[in-house]
Amino acid sequence: MKRYPRGAMRQGLDGKITILCGVDAGGRLQDCSVVHEDPVDEGFGQAALGLAPRFRMAPESRSGVKTEGGEVRIPLWFRLPRQ
């Protein structure tokens, strides 16, 4: 709940976001941007970008292709617990 946008939380809103990021040699995400945000202007995009540094990619895919220099789309959902 730490990254959940406060205004959205007060309103009981859930959010769906997709970020697009590059991948460096260590599998870290870089140069991330929001490519989809629903609902818009509720802070979900910024929250997703704040989480991106915690994500890592494997240096190689299962087929042995290096992930460095590639791009990855990551869908994220913010959902409040329902009572």
Secondary structure, 3 states (H helix, E strand, C coil): CCCCCHHHHHHCCCEEEEEEEEECCCCEEEEEEEEEEECCCCCHHHHHHHHHHHCECCCECCCCCECCCCEEEEEEEECCCCC
